Amino acid sequence: FLVVDDGTKDVRWRSNANDSFPTVVVPLVFAAGETRTFTVTWNQVLDDGSMLGRGDYEARGVVPFAGFEQDPLAPNELGSNLSAFRVR
């Protein structure tokens, strides 16, 4: 999961940014037309320890794909659409 400033590619938070354990790759097999839901809880603390400020943001769930590091918002079937939210 990741959060960006609304309308930009500026990543403010990534769910795995401060993992103290290695990323484990496991295969995900989907039947035709199948969907799955993954959930994450976030306390709005950024990677530098500060709180996410007031403003407009977008979030996306994604399984890293080729080119993800260069453009985490690139259209890809391994990523969800962006979902807008506002912090007041």
C-alpha positions as CSV (number, residue, x, y, z in Angstrom):
1,F,0.0,0.0,0.0
2,L,1.1,3.5,-0.6
3,V,-0.1,7.1,-0.1
4,V,0.8,10.0,-2.4
5,D,-0.1,13.7,-2.4
6,D,-3.2,14.2,-4.4
7,G,-2.5,14.6,-8.1
8,T,1.2,13.9,-7.8
9,K,3.6,10.9,-7.8
10,D,5.1,12.1,-4.5
11,V,5.0,9.0,-2.2
12,R,4.4,10.0,1.4
13,W,4.1,6.6,2.9
14,R,4.6,2.9,1.9
15,S,3.4,0.1,4.0
16,N,6.7,-1.8,3.7
17,A,9.1,1.1,4.1
18,N,10.2,0.3,7.6
19,D,9.8,-3.4,7.6
20,S,12.4,-5.0,9.8
21,F,12.0,-8.3,8.0
22,P,12.9,-9.3,4.5
23,T,10.2,-9.2,1.8
24,V,9.1,-12.7,0.9
25,V,7.8,-13.3,-2.5
26,V,4.9,-15.8,-2.7
27,P,2.9,-16.6,-5.8
28,L,-0.7,-15.3,-6.0
29,V,-2.8,-17.3,-8.3
30,F,-6.2,-15.8,-9.4
31,A,-8.9,-17.6,-11.3
32,A,-10.4,-15.6,-14.3
33,G,-12.4,-12.8,-12.9
34,E,-11.4,-13.5,-9.3
35,T,-10.7,-10.6,-6.9
36,R,-9.2,-10.6,-3.4
37,T,-9.2,-8.0,-0.7
38,F,-6.2,-7.1,1.4
39,T,-6.4,-4.7,4.4
40,V,-3.9,-2.6,6.2
41,T,-4.2,-0.3,9.2
42,W,-2.2,2.8,9.2
43,N,-1.8,5.3,12.1
44,Q,-0.9,8.1,9.7
45,V,2.7,8.2,10.9
46,L,5.2,8.8,8.0
47,D,8.5,7.1,7.5
48,D,10.3,9.9,9.3
49,G,8.1,9.6,12.4
50,S,6.0,12.7,11.7
51,M,2.3,12.7,11.3
52,L,0.6,13.1,7.9
53,G,-0.7,16.6,7.8
54,R,-4.0,18.0,6.7
55,G,-4.6,17.8,3.0
56,D,-5.7,15.8,0.1
57,Y,-4.1,12.4,-0.7
58,E,-4.6,9.3,-2.7
59,A,-3.9,5.7,-1.7
60,R,-3.3,2.5,-3.8
61,G,-2.8,-1.1,-3.0
62,V,-0.3,-2.8,-5.3
63,V,1.8,-5.9,-5.8
64,P,5.2,-4.6,-7.0
65,F,5.6,-5.0,-10.7
66,A,8.4,-4.4,-13.2
67,G,9.0,-0.7,-13.2
68,F,7.2,-0.1,-9.9
69,E,10.2,1.6,-8.2
70,Q,10.4,4.1,-11.1
71,D,6.7,4.8,-11.2
72,P,4.6,3.3,-8.4
73,L,1.4,4.8,-9.9
74,A,1.9,3.4,-13.4
75,P,-1.2,1.6,-14.7
76,N,-0.8,-2.1,-14.1
77,E,-3.2,-5.0,-13.4
78,L,-1.2,-5.7,-10.2
79,G,-2.3,-2.3,-8.7
80,S,-5.6,-0.9,-7.6
81,N,-7.0,2.4,-8.8
82,L,-6.1,5.4,-6.7
83,S,-8.6,6.1,-3.9
84,A,-8.8,9.8,-2.8
85,F,-9.1,10.8,0.8
86,R,-8.7,14.0,2.9
87,V,-7.1,14.6,6.3
88,R,-8.8,17.4,8.2
